[in-house]
């Protein structure tokens, strides 16, 4: 009888240990989900909306191999590549101490930016970007309906990330002087009506350029 009781107690202890391990694993998975902002497959992203408190808002839309603003203007390649890289590489830097949590949330509410990322019509990420950390090596971010804000960073990059999420559409637009391919240009003519002797013509040749008065 005593042997049976001993075996039963051992089994109960083993079950208790296994139950605790599974619970801890579930807790870790829930915690990881709460700070997972990065997107593995950025090629699936078709639309990004960034809004701030000014209030300003910009919509960025993938159009084949290029990106455009919501108004149809081409975006700056450097800016969109930096944004997509940030969405791919951003990771947890550290947790926000409980004593600092309220202040971080207040600053996020007053000066934060809202970011929505879509793949097709599916909203795959919705989060807020706050201010930088005290050492300026991280940026506070928080998922929509998340439990806590977290200090996020890009491994190997020294600096904060909030400036990569800007809502001013004018800053996203690619600056274009001529809206056509340079290969289509066969001749450029400059006429100075005040000083005609300063006028010239530049003609594209197969082996280079010909400059004439």
Order of alpha helices (4+ residues) and beta strands (2+ residues): alpha-beta-beta-beta-alpha-beta-alpha-beta-beta-beta-beta-alpha-beta-beta-beta
